[in-house]
Amino acid sequence: SSLRLPSCLGCTTILFPAGAAIAAAQLIALNAHVLWSRLRARQLHVWVAMLLTDKDIVSEELCTF
């Protein structure tokens, strides 16, 4: 229920088991600092990977003109 979620987490709709595991880990990480830091490192890794992929896509689009 969204009424029982901590104020720092939004209500989530999850389609896949991996997403449910991450959402559960975020709830647990509110009191587990090691888990919180691992989740933040994972989030940073995904963010950097997206930036690099976007950079590659943009450079490919510029080369086609």
KOLMITI-291617 format. One record per residue: residue in three letters; y negated, x, z of N, C-alpha, C, CB in turn; residue number from 0; chain. Coordinates in nm, 3 decimals, padded with zeros to 5 digits. Glycine has a CB too. Layout:
BEGIN
<pt resn="ALA" n_north="Y" n_east="X" n_up="Z" ca_north="Y" ca_east="X" ca_up="Z" c_north="Y" c_east="X" c_up="Z" cb_north="Y" cb_east="X" cb_up="Z" resi="NUM" chain="A"/>
...
// end
This chain:
BEGIN
<pt resn="SER" n_north="00.119" n_east="00.084" n_up="00.000" ca_north="00.000" ca_east="00.000" ca_up="00.000" c_north="-00.124" c_east="00.088" c_up="00.000" cb_north="00.000" cb_east="-00.095" cb_up="00.121" resi="0" chain="A"/>
<pt resn="SER" n_north="-00.222" n_east="00.049" n_up="-00.076" ca_north="-00.346" ca_east="00.127" ca_up="-00.081" c_north="-00.425" c_east="00.116" c_up="00.049" cb_north="-00.432" cb_east="00.081" cb_up="-00.198" resi="1" chain="A"/>
<pt resn="LEU" n_north="-00.396" n_east="00.016" n_up="00.130" ca_north="-00.467" ca_east="00.003" ca_up="00.257" c_north="-00.425" c_east="00.109" c_up="00.357" cb_north="-00.444" cb_east="-00.135" cb_up="00.316" resi="2" chain="A"/>
<pt resn="ARG" n_north="-00.310" n_east="00.168" n_up="00.339" ca_north="-00.259" ca_east="00.266" ca_up="00.433" c_north="-00.278" c_east="00.410" c_up="00.387" cb_north="-00.113" cb_east="00.241" cb_up="00.459" resi="3" chain="A"/>
<pt resn="LEU" n_north="-00.339" n_east="00.429" n_up="00.273" ca_north="-00.362" ca_east="00.564" ca_up="00.223" c_north="-00.478" c_east="00.629" c_up="00.299" cb_north="-00.392" cb_east="00.562" cb_up="00.072" resi="4" chain="A"/>
<pt resn="PRO" n_north="-00.469" n_east="00.760" n_up="00.322" ca_north="-00.583" ca_east="00.831" ca_up="00.381" c_north="-00.704" c_east="00.822" c_up="00.289" cb_north="-00.547" cb_east="00.980" cb_up="00.408" resi="5" chain="A"/>
<pt resn="SER" n_north="-00.822" n_east="00.831" n_up="00.345" ca_north="-00.944" ca_east="00.813" ca_up="00.267" c_north="-00.963" c_east="00.921" c_up="00.161" cb_north="-01.063" cb_east="00.812" cb_up="00.358" resi="6" chain="A"/>
<pt resn="CYS" n_north="-00.900" n_east="01.037" n_up="00.177" ca_north="-00.918" ca_east="01.145" ca_up="00.080" c_north="-00.827" c_east="01.131" c_up="-00.042" cb_north="-00.893" cb_east="01.277" cb_up="00.147" resi="7" chain="A"/>
<pt resn="LEU" n_north="-00.737" n_east="01.033" n_up="-00.042" ca_north="-00.648" ca_east="01.012" ca_up="-00.155" c_north="-00.675" c_east="00.877" c_up="-00.219" cb_north="-00.501" cb_east="01.022" cb_up="-00.113" resi="8" chain="A"/>
<pt resn="GLY" n_north="-00.677" n_east="00.876" n_up="-00.350" ca_north="-00.694" ca_east="00.750" ca_up="-00.421" c_north="-00.561" c_east="00.680" c_up="-00.441" cb_north="-00.761" cb_east="00.774" cb_up="-00.556" resi="9" chain="A"/>
<pt resn="CYS" n_north="-00.568" n_east="00.556" n_up="-00.477" ca_north="-00.448" ca_east="00.478" ca_up="-00.505" c_north="-00.390" c_east="00.526" c_up="-00.638" cb_north="-00.479" cb_east="00.324" cb_up="-00.510" resi="10" chain="A"/>
<pt resn="THR" n_north="-00.261" n_east="00.550" n_up="-00.644" ca_north="-00.199" ca_east="00.604" ca_up="-00.764" c_north="-00.095" c_east="00.508" c_up="-00.820" cb_north="-00.135" cb_east="00.739" cb_up="-00.735" resi="11" chain="A"/>
<pt resn="THR" n_north="-00.085" n_east="00.507" n_up="-00.950" ca_north="00.024" ca_east="00.439" ca_up="-01.019" c_north="00.103" c_east="00.548" c_up="-01.089" cb_north="-00.030" cb_east="00.330" cb_up="-01.121" resi="12" chain="A"/>
<pt resn="ILE" n_north="00.230" n_east="00.558" n_up="-01.056" ca_north="00.310" ca_east="00.671" ca_up="-01.102" c_north="00.424" c_east="00.620" c_up="-01.189" cb_north="00.364" cb_east="00.753" cb_up="-00.983" resi="13" chain="A"/>
<pt resn="LEU" n_north="00.441" n_east="00.684" n_up="-01.305" ca_north="00.545" ca_east="00.642" ca_up="-01.398" c_north="00.670" c_east="00.728" c_up="-01.392" cb_north="00.491" cb_east="00.644" cb_up="-01.538" resi="14" chain="A"/>
<pt resn="PHE" n_north="00.657" n_east="00.854" n_up="-01.354" ca_north="00.769" ca_east="00.947" ca_up="-01.361" c_north="00.801" c_east="01.003" c_up="-01.223" cb_north="00.739" cb_east="01.060" cb_up="-01.458" resi="15" chain="A"/>
<pt resn="PRO" n_north="00.927" n_east="01.039" n_up="-01.199" ca_north="00.967" ca_east="01.093" ca_up="-01.069" c_north="00.890" c_east="01.220" c_up="-01.029" cb_north="01.115" cb_east="01.123" cb_up="-01.070" resi="16" chain="A"/>
<pt resn="ALA" n_north="00.859" n_east="01.305" n_up="-01.125" ca_north="00.786" ca_east="01.428" ca_up="-01.091" c_north="00.647" c_east="01.394" c_up="-01.036" cb_north="00.773" cb_east="01.519" cb_up="-01.215" resi="17" chain="A"/>
<pt resn="GLY" n_north="00.585" n_east="01.294" n_up="-01.092" ca_north="00.455" ca_east="01.251" ca_up="-01.043" c_north="00.464" c_east="01.194" c_up="-00.903" cb_north="00.394" cb_east="01.149" cb_up="-01.136" resi="18" chain="A"/>
<pt resn="ALA" n_north="00.571" n_east="01.120" n_up="-00.876" ca_north="00.592" ca_east="01.065" ca_up="-00.742" c_north="00.612" c_east="01.176" c_up="-00.640" cb_north="00.712" cb_east="00.969" cb_up="-00.741" resi="19" chain="A"/>
<pt resn="ALA" n_north="00.683" n_east="01.280" n_up="-00.681" ca_north="00.706" ca_east="01.393" ca_up="-00.590" c_north="00.574" c_east="01.464" c_up="-00.558" cb_north="00.805" cb_east="01.493" cb_up="-00.652" resi="20" chain="A"/>
<pt resn="ILE" n_north="00.489" n_east="01.480" n_up="-00.657" ca_north="00.360" ca_east="01.545" ca_up="-00.633" c_north="00.272" c_east="01.459" c_up="-00.544" cb_north="00.289" cb_east="01.575" cb_up="-00.766" resi="21" chain="A"/>
<pt resn="ALA" n_north="00.273" n_east="01.328" n_up="-00.567" ca_north="00.193" ca_east="01.238" ca_up="-00.483" c_north="00.241" c_east="01.242" c_up="-00.338" cb_north="00.200" cb_east="01.093" cb_up="-00.537" resi="22" chain="A"/>
<pt resn="ALA" n_north="00.372" n_east="01.245" n_up="-00.318" ca_north="00.426" ca_east="01.254" ca_up="-00.183" c_north="00.390" c_east="01.388" c_up="-00.120" cb_north="00.579" cb_east="01.235" cb_up="-00.184" resi="23" chain="A"/>
<pt resn="ALA" n_north="00.397" n_east="01.495" n_up="-00.199" ca_north="00.362" ca_east="01.627" ca_up="-00.147" c_north="00.215" c_east="01.633" c_up="-00.107" cb_north="00.391" cb_east="01.735" cb_up="-00.252" resi="24" chain="A"/>
<pt resn="GLN" n_north="00.128" n_east="01.565" n_up="-00.180" ca_north="-00.014" ca_east="01.562" ca_up="-00.144" c_north="-00.035" c_east="01.492" c_up="-00.011" cb_north="-00.095" cb_east="01.492" cb_up="-00.253" resi="25" chain="A"/>
<pt resn="LEU" n_north="00.040" n_east="01.388" n_up="00.015" ca_north="00.030" ca_east="01.321" ca_up="00.145" c_north="00.076" c_east="01.413" c_up="00.257" cb_north="00.113" cb_east="01.191" cb_up="00.145" resi="26" chain="A"/>
<pt resn="ILE" n_north="00.188" n_east="01.480" n_up="00.236" ca_north="00.242" ca_east="01.571" ca_up="00.338" c_north="00.148" c_east="01.690" c_up="00.357" cb_north="00.383" cb_east="01.619" cb_up="00.299" resi="27" chain="A"/>
<pt resn="ALA" n_north="00.086" n_east="01.735" n_up="00.248" ca_north="00.001" ca_east="01.854" ca_up="00.253" c_north="-00.126" c_east="01.833" c_up="00.334" cb_north="-00.037" cb_east="01.896" cb_up="00.113" resi="28" chain="A"/>
<pt resn="LEU" n_north="-00.157" n_east="01.710" n_up="00.369" ca_north="-00.275" ca_east="01.687" ca_up="00.453" c_north="-00.261" c_east="01.757" c_up="00.588" cb_north="-00.298" cb_east="01.537" cb_up="00.473" resi="29" chain="A"/>
<pt resn="ASN" n_north="-00.138" n_east="01.778" n_up="00.632" ca_north="-00.113" ca_east="01.844" ca_up="00.761" c_north="-00.033" c_east="01.973" c_up="00.747" cb_north="-00.041" cb_east="01.750" cb_up="00.854" resi="30" chain="A"/>
<pt resn="ALA" n_north="00.007" n_east="02.009" n_up="00.627" ca_north="00.087" ca_east="02.130" ca_up="00.604" c_north="00.006" c_east="02.224" c_up="00.515" cb_north="00.226" cb_east="02.096" cb_up="00.539" resi="31" chain="A"/>
<pt resn="HIS" n_north="-00.055" n_east="02.323" n_up="00.574" ca_north="-00.149" ca_east="02.408" ca_up="00.503" c_north="-00.084" c_east="02.494" c_up="00.395" cb_north="-00.220" cb_east="02.497" cb_up="00.600" resi="32" chain="A"/>
<pt resn="VAL" n_north="00.039" n_east="02.537" n_up="00.417" ca_north="00.108" ca_east="02.617" ca_up="00.316" c_north="00.136" c_east="02.531" c_up="00.193" cb_north="00.240" cb_east="02.676" cb_up="00.373" resi="33" chain="A"/>
<pt resn="LEU" n_north="00.182" n_east="02.411" n_up="00.215" ca_north="00.208" ca_east="02.319" ca_up="00.103" c_north="00.077" c_east="02.286" c_up="00.031" cb_north="00.275" cb_east="02.190" cb_up="00.153" resi="34" chain="A"/>
<pt resn="TRP" n_north="-00.030" n_east="02.265" n_up="00.105" ca_north="-00.160" ca_east="02.237" ca_up="00.045" c_north="-00.203" c_east="02.351" c_up="-00.047" cb_north="-00.267" cb_east="02.214" cb_up="00.153" resi="35" chain="A"/>
<pt resn="SER" n_north="-00.185" n_east="02.475" n_up="-00.001" ca_north="-00.227" ca_east="02.589" ca_up="-00.083" c_north="-00.139" c_east="02.603" c_up="-00.207" cb_north="-00.222" cb_east="02.718" cb_up="00.000" resi="36" chain="A"/>
<pt resn="ARG" n_north="-00.012" n_east="02.571" n_up="-00.195" ca_north="00.076" ca_east="02.576" ca_up="-00.313" c_north="00.036" c_east="02.471" c_up="-00.415" cb_north="00.223" cb_east="02.557" cb_up="-00.272" resi="37" chain="A"/>
<pt resn="LEU" n_north="00.000" n_east="02.352" n_up="-00.368" ca_north="-00.044" ca_east="02.247" ca_up="-00.459" c_north="-00.175" c_east="02.287" c_up="-00.528" cb_north="-00.062" cb_east="02.115" cb_up="-00.384" resi="38" chain="A"/>
<pt resn="ARG" n_north="-00.266" n_east="02.348" n_up="-00.454" ca_north="-00.392" ca_east="02.392" ca_up="-00.513" c_north="-00.369" c_east="02.501" c_up="-00.617" cb_north="-00.488" cb_east="02.443" cb_up="-00.404" resi="39" chain="A"/>
<pt resn="ALA" n_north="-00.277" n_east="02.594" n_up="-00.588" ca_north="-00.245" ca_east="02.699" ca_up="-00.685" c_north="-00.184" c_east="02.638" c_up="-00.811" cb_north="-00.147" cb_east="02.802" cb_up="-00.623" resi="40" chain="A"/>
<pt resn="ARG" n_north="-00.099" n_east="02.539" n_up="-00.795" ca_north="-00.039" ca_east="02.471" ca_up="-00.910" c_north="-00.147" c_east="02.401" c_up="-00.992" cb_north="00.068" cb_east="02.370" cb_up="-00.865" resi="41" chain="A"/>
<pt resn="GLN" n_north="-00.239" n_east="02.336" n_up="-00.924" ca_north="-00.348" ca_east="02.266" ca_up="-00.992" c_north="-00.435" c_east="02.365" c_up="-01.070" cb_north="-00.434" cb_east="02.188" cb_up="-00.890" resi="42" chain="A"/>
<pt resn="LEU" n_north="-00.464" n_east="02.480" n_up="-01.011" ca_north="-00.542" ca_east="02.582" ca_up="-01.079" c_north="-00.468" c_east="02.635" c_up="-01.201" cb_north="-00.576" cb_east="02.697" cb_up="-00.983" resi="43" chain="A"/>
<pt resn="HIS" n_north="-00.338" n_east="02.657" n_up="-01.187" ca_north="-00.257" ca_east="02.706" ca_up="-01.299" c_north="-00.260" c_east="02.606" c_up="-01.416" cb_north="-00.111" cb_east="02.730" cb_up="-01.252" resi="44" chain="A"/>
<pt resn="VAL" n_north="-00.245" n_east="02.479" n_up="-01.386" ca_north="-00.249" ca_east="02.376" ca_up="-01.491" c_north="-00.386" c_east="02.372" c_up="-01.556" cb_north="-00.213" cb_east="02.237" cb_up="-01.433" resi="45" chain="A"/>
<pt resn="TRP" n_north="-00.492" n_east="02.384" n_up="-01.476" ca_north="-00.628" ca_east="02.381" ca_up="-01.529" c_north="-00.654" c_east="02.499" c_up="-01.624" cb_north="-00.729" cb_east="02.384" cb_up="-01.413" resi="46" chain="A"/>
<pt resn="VAL" n_north="-00.611" n_east="02.619" n_up="-01.584" ca_north="-00.630" ca_east="02.737" ca_up="-01.668" c_north="-00.549" c_east="02.723" c_up="-01.797" cb_north="-00.588" cb_east="02.866" cb_up="-01.593" resi="47" chain="A"/>
<pt resn="ALA" n_north="-00.426" n_east="02.674" n_up="-01.787" ca_north="-00.343" ca_east="02.654" ca_up="-01.906" c_north="-00.409" c_east="02.556" c_up="-02.003" cb_north="-00.203" cb_east="02.605" cb_up="-01.867" resi="48" chain="A"/>
<pt resn="MET" n_north="-00.469" n_east="02.451" n_up="-01.949" ca_north="-00.537" ca_east="02.353" ca_up="-02.035" c_north="-00.658" c_east="02.416" c_up="-02.103" cb_north="-00.580" cb_east="02.231" cb_up="-01.954" resi="49" chain="A"/>
<pt resn="LEU" n_north="-00.734" n_east="02.497" n_up="-02.030" ca_north="-00.850" ca_east="02.563" ca_up="-02.090" c_north="-00.808" c_east="02.656" c_up="-02.204" cb_north="-00.926" cb_east="02.643" cb_up="-01.984" resi="50" chain="A"/>
<pt resn="LEU" n_north="-00.702" n_east="02.733" n_up="-02.183" ca_north="-00.655" ca_east="02.825" ca_up="-02.286" c_north="-00.604" c_east="02.749" c_up="-02.408" cb_north="-00.546" cb_east="02.915" cb_up="-02.231" resi="51" chain="A"/>
<pt resn="THR" n_north="-00.532" n_east="02.640" n_up="-02.385" ca_north="-00.482" ca_east="02.560" ca_up="-02.496" c_north="-00.598" c_east="02.499" c_up="-02.574" cb_north="-00.388" cb_east="02.449" cb_up="-02.446" resi="52" chain="A"/>
<pt resn="ASP" n_north="-00.697" n_east="02.448" n_up="-02.502" ca_north="-00.814" ca_east="02.390" ca_up="-02.567" c_north="-00.888" c_east="02.495" c_up="-02.649" cb_north="-00.908" cb_east="02.327" cb_up="-02.463" resi="53" chain="A"/>
<pt resn="LYS" n_north="-00.899" n_east="02.615" n_up="-02.594" ca_north="-00.966" ca_east="02.724" ca_up="-02.666" c_north="-00.892" c_east="02.755" c_up="-02.795" cb_north="-00.975" cb_east="02.849" cb_up="-02.577" resi="54" chain="A"/>
<pt resn="ASP" n_north="-00.760" n_east="02.758" n_up="-02.790" ca_north="-00.680" ca_east="02.785" ca_up="-02.910" c_north="-00.699" c_east="02.675" c_up="-03.015" cb_north="-00.531" cb_east="02.797" cb_up="-02.874" resi="55" chain="A"/>
<pt resn="ILE" n_north="-00.700" n_east="02.550" n_up="-02.970" ca_north="-00.717" ca_east="02.437" ca_up="-03.063" c_north="-00.854" c_east="02.442" c_up="-03.129" cb_north="-00.697" cb_east="02.303" cb_up="-02.989" resi="56" chain="A"/>
<pt resn="VAL" n_north="-00.956" n_east="02.469" n_up="-03.051" ca_north="-01.092" ca_east="02.475" ca_up="-03.106" c_north="-01.104" c_east="02.590" c_up="-03.205" cb_north="-01.196" cb_east="02.491" cb_up="-02.992" resi="57" chain="A"/>
<pt resn="SER" n_north="-01.047" n_east="02.704" n_up="-03.174" ca_north="-01.057" ca_east="02.818" ca_up="-03.266" c_north="-00.979" c_east="02.791" c_up="-03.395" cb_north="-01.004" cb_east="02.946" cb_up="-03.199" resi="58" chain="A"/>
<pt resn="GLU" n_north="-00.867" n_east="02.719" n_up="-03.387" ca_north="-00.792" ca_east="02.683" ca_up="-03.508" c_north="-00.873" c_east="02.586" c_up="-03.593" cb_north="-00.657" cb_east="02.621" cb_up="-03.471" resi="59" chain="A"/>
<pt resn="GLU" n_north="-00.942" n_east="02.492" n_up="-03.530" ca_north="-01.023" ca_east="02.396" ca_up="-03.605" c_north="-01.140" c_east="02.465" c_up="-03.674" cb_north="-01.075" cb_east="02.285" cb_up="-03.512" resi="60" chain="A"/>
<pt resn="LEU" n_north="-01.197" n_east="02.566" n_up="-03.611" ca_north="-01.309" ca_east="02.638" ca_up="-03.671" c_north="-01.263" c_east="02.721" c_up="-03.789" cb_north="-01.377" cb_east="02.726" cb_up="-03.568" resi="61" chain="A"/>
<pt resn="CYS" n_north="-01.140" n_east="02.769" n_up="-03.786" ca_north="-01.088" ca_east="02.852" ca_up="-03.895" c_north="-01.054" c_east="02.770" c_up="-04.019" cb_north="-00.965" cb_east="02.927" cb_up="-03.849" resi="62" chain="A"/>
<pt resn="THR" n_north="-01.034" n_east="02.640" n_up="-04.004" ca_north="-00.996" ca_east="02.558" ca_up="-04.119" c_north="-01.114" c_east="02.521" c_up="-04.206" cb_north="-00.928" cb_east="02.432" cb_up="-04.071" resi="63" chain="A"/>
<pt resn="PHE" n_north="-01.238" n_east="02.543" n_up="-04.160" ca_north="-01.354" ca_east="02.506" ca_up="-04.241" c_north="-01.391" c_east="02.615" c_up="-04.335" cb_north="-01.472" cb_east="02.474" cb_up="-04.154" resi="64" chain="A"/>
// end
